[in-house]
Amino acid sequence: MSFPAALLRPPLRRLKNRLERRHPRVLAGLLDLVVRFAPGRGEPELALVDRLCGPGSRAIDVGANHGDYAHRLLRAGASVVAVEPNPRMVAVLRHRFAAAQRDGRLTIEACALAERPGSATLHVPRDAAALGSLRRLSAGEEEAIEVPCRTLDALASETVDFVKIDVEGFEGEVVAGAAETLRRSTRLSPRGVVEMLVGIGRALAELVAILLGVGLIVGAFSATGLAGTLVNDLVFLAGRETLPLLLMGALTAFVFGMGMTVTACYIFLAVVLAPALVAVGLDPLAVHLFIMYWGMVSFITPPVSLGAFAAATIAGTSPMAAGFAAMRLGSVIYIIPFFFVLNPALIGQGSAGEVAVVLVTALLGVWFIGSALQGYAAGFGPLGEGATGRLACLSLFLAGLVFAAPGNVGLGLTHLHLSLIGAALGAPILALAWRRRRRARAIEAAAGAAAGSGRAGPAVQ
C-alpha cells in the first residue's frame, strides 16, 4: 500500500490521515508530485506491471487504495477498472485520475468484491483513513461503513489481461467470484485461433526450410550411394565393437549439434549414423534416442552451450562459468544415453520385472552421481572437505556409475553383481557422512547447552 502508516512518524501520519479524510484533492496532487519526482518509490512489484501489460491491455485493480498500481497501469497503456470500497480513497482516486476518467481509460467502482453480490460492513480506523477491512482491524476506534459487494465476474464483461488483488486477507473471496472470468481468460477466442494458426505456420515454415537443406544432403547421399558407404566405414573403423561405435556416434552427434538445430541434426544423423548403430545389434528406438540426446548435449557444453549462455545473460554472470555449471549439473545426460542404448529396459523395452529392476538401480545411480557432484548426500550430510572429501566424492561417483550401468554387458556382470559392487563403494561413504553430521549436531547441542547454562549461572547466584 502507499505510504505505510507504520513507517511514518506520528506528525506525518496525522497529517496524512487529515488529508485523506478532509482534503482528498490536495493528497491527490501530492501523490502526483511524488510519482513525478520519485518514480521508483513504492512496492517493488510495481516494476512487473510494465512487463505484464502494454497498450490495449485490460486491467482490474482490486483494492486500489491511493492508486499506485492504477497509475502504473495507465502509464503502460492499459485501460483500468479501479475497485475501492473505502469512500475516502474513492474521493482521492477521482481527483487523482480525473483526466483518465474523462478519456474513458479508467473507471472507478466504489464497492467491495466478494463471492456473491450483496453488501458488507467496512471497518476503517479513525486514525488511518486509508486502511479498511471487512473484519475488525484493532481494538481502537473504528468507523463502520456499509458498502455494496459485487463479483469480479460482474465487472469483467470482457477478457481481462491483468488483475491485481490486495484486499487484506480476502483474496480467496474475490477469486471465488471470478469463475467465469477465469474460464473466459483460458477460452480460445477467434483472435486466439488466428494467432495459433500464424504460430503454427511460422513453425512449419522454419521446419520446412530445415528439411529442405537436410533433404538435399540426404538425397545426395542416396543418389551417390555414399550413405551406405559411410555406414560401412563407421562399422569398419569400430571393428564391429559396440562401445567404440557408440563413442564415435556420440562425438559425431555432439559436433553436428553445435552447428545445427536439434531437428536438423537428428534427421541427418538418423540417415547417416543410426543404420551403423543398428547394424551392430542395438535397439532401433534406443539408437534414435541416443542420437537425439547427444545432439542436444552441445546446448549445455562449452564452448557453444547456447542454453547456458542465454541463462548467463539473464543471471548476469560469466557465460563460461554458467556453461561449466550447466555441464556439471547436467552431467548425467552424458552418461544415461549409453546406459539405455546398451540396455533398452531403461526405456521400457523389456519385461515388467526387468524394467522395474533397471529403473530402480538407475535412479540410485543417478542419485549417487548427483550427490558426488554436489559434495552433499541428501539425508546423510556433506561428504567432507579437502583430499578426504574429494576421495569420498570420487568413490560415490564410481558407485553411482556401477549402480546405473546395465548388467550383462561388457564385463558380463549381472545387475545383482553391479548393485553389490555399488553398495560396497557407496555405503561406507554415506555411513561416514551420516556419522559426521550426527557428531556435528551433538557438538552444536552441547555448545548450546553450555551457553544456556552460562547465561543462567549469574541469575541463579
Summary of the structure (lengths in Angstrom):
residues: 461
radius of gyration: 33.1
end to end distance: 51.2
largest distance: 100.3
contacts: 1389
relative contact order: 0.05
helix: 66%
strand: 9%
